[in-house]
């Protein structure tokens, strides 16, 4: 099995929509290395399971933003699992 990193936009409620963009980061286990699922879901074609999901993270301009930190964590986790 192969582990890949996926990103997607996140839906948020209330006033959070007015103040910025939000996204999900996930580490997904897929059946084959060339599989690119259409969505972050266990129901997507080729997905075995979702290993880690960040939830809704604020997308900022710097590397200190929640989205950038979640993406860095996902990269480390996927590299560890693929080794």
LOROSE-443444 format. One record per residue (C-alpha): residue number from 0; x negated, y negated, z. Coordinates in Angstrom, 2 decimals, padded with zeros to 5 digits. Layout:
atom num:NUM&xx:X&yy:Y&zz:Z
...
This chain:
atom num:0&xx:000.00&yy:000.00&zz:000.00
atom num:1&xx:-001.05&yy:-003.57&zz:-000.64
atom num:2&xx:-000.37&yy:-006.69&zz:001.42
atom num:3&xx:000.28&yy:-010.04&zz:-000.28
atom num:4&xx:001.08&yy:-013.57&zz:000.88
atom num:5&xx:004.32&yy:-015.19&zz:-000.24
atom num:6&xx:005.64&yy:-018.71&zz:000.24
atom num:7&xx:009.13&yy:-020.11&zz:-000.20
atom num:8&xx:011.08&yy:-023.23&zz:000.61
atom num:9&xx:013.06&yy:-023.14&zz:003.85
atom num:10&xx:016.55&yy:-024.36&zz:004.56
atom num:11&xx:016.84&yy:-026.46&zz:007.69
atom num:12&xx:019.88&yy:-028.02&zz:009.26
atom num:13&xx:020.75&yy:-031.42&zz:010.59
atom num:14&xx:018.50&yy:-034.44&zz:010.34
atom num:15&xx:015.42&yy:-032.33&zz:009.66
atom num:16&xx:016.30&yy:-032.45&zz:005.96
atom num:17&xx:015.85&yy:-036.20&zz:005.93
atom num:18&xx:012.39&yy:-036.26&zz:007.45
atom num:19&xx:010.33&yy:-033.83&zz:005.41
atom num:20&xx:009.87&yy:-030.58&zz:003.56
atom num:21&xx:009.83&yy:-027.16&zz:005.17
atom num:22&xx:008.59&yy:-023.79&zz:003.96
atom num:23&xx:008.20&yy:-020.12&zz:004.90
atom num:24&xx:004.98&yy:-018.13&zz:004.74
atom num:25&xx:005.07&yy:-014.35&zz:004.90
atom num:26&xx:002.78&yy:-011.34&zz:004.61
atom num:27&xx:004.61&yy:-008.66&zz:002.64
atom num:28&xx:003.71&yy:-005.02&zz:002.05
atom num:29&xx:004.35&yy:-004.06&zz:-001.59
atom num:30&xx:004.29&yy:-000.71&zz:-003.37
atom num:31&xx:001.72&yy:-001.58&zz:-006.06
atom num:32&xx:-000.91&yy:-004.37&zz:-006.28
atom num:33&xx:000.62&yy:-005.87&zz:-009.43
atom num:34&xx:004.12&yy:-006.23&zz:-007.91
atom num:35&xx:005.34&yy:-009.82&zz:-007.43
atom num:36&xx:008.66&yy:-009.83&zz:-005.54
atom num:37&xx:011.26&yy:-012.46&zz:-006.39
atom num:38&xx:012.01&yy:-013.35&zz:-002.77
atom num:39&xx:010.82&yy:-012.86&zz:000.80
atom num:40&xx:013.18&yy:-010.05&zz:001.71
atom num:41&xx:013.04&yy:-006.34&zz:002.39
atom num:42&xx:015.76&yy:-005.95&zz:-000.24
atom num:43&xx:013.53&yy:-007.34&zz:-003.01
atom num:44&xx:012.33&yy:-004.89&zz:-005.63
atom num:45&xx:008.89&yy:-003.45&zz:-004.79
atom num:46&xx:008.84&yy:-004.61&zz:-001.14
atom num:47&xx:008.21&yy:-001.98&zz:001.52
atom num:48&xx:008.41&yy:-004.26&zz:004.57
atom num:49&xx:007.74&yy:-007.76&zz:005.84
atom num:50&xx:004.73&yy:-007.61&zz:008.14
atom num:51&xx:004.74&yy:-011.23&zz:009.38
atom num:52&xx:006.99&yy:-014.24&zz:008.77
atom num:53&xx:006.22&yy:-017.75&zz:009.97
atom num:54&xx:009.76&yy:-019.06&zz:009.97
atom num:55&xx:010.42&yy:-022.65&zz:008.90
atom num:56&xx:007.21&yy:-024.72&zz:009.02
atom num:57&xx:006.77&yy:-028.39&zz:008.26
atom num:58&xx:004.76&yy:-029.03&zz:005.09
atom num:59&xx:002.35&yy:-031.85&zz:005.87
atom num:60&xx:-000.47&yy:-033.62&zz:004.06
atom num:61&xx:-003.38&yy:-032.29&zz:006.12
atom num:62&xx:-004.79&yy:-028.92&zz:007.12
atom num:63&xx:-003.41&yy:-029.44&zz:010.63
atom num:64&xx:000.20&yy:-029.14&zz:009.46
atom num:65&xx:002.22&yy:-026.13&zz:010.56
atom num:66&xx:002.52&yy:-024.82&zz:006.99
atom num:67&xx:-001.24&yy:-025.00&zz:006.36
atom num:68&xx:-002.00&yy:-023.24&zz:009.65
atom num:69&xx:000.59&yy:-020.53&zz:008.91
atom num:70&xx:-000.90&yy:-020.02&zz:005.45
atom num:71&xx:-004.41&yy:-019.69&zz:006.92
atom num:72&xx:-003.17&yy:-017.15&zz:009.47
atom num:73&xx:-001.38&yy:-015.18&zz:006.73
atom num:74&xx:-004.55&yy:-015.15&zz:004.61
atom num:75&xx:-006.60&yy:-013.72&zz:007.49
atom num:76&xx:-003.92&yy:-011.13&zz:008.32
atom num:77&xx:-003.58&yy:-009.96&zz:004.71
atom num:78&xx:-007.36&yy:-009.70&zz:004.33
atom num:79&xx:-007.59&yy:-007.63&zz:007.53
atom num:80&xx:-004.75&yy:-005.31&zz:006.48
atom num:81&xx:-006.12&yy:-004.84&zz:002.94
atom num:82&xx:-009.62&yy:-003.96&zz:004.21
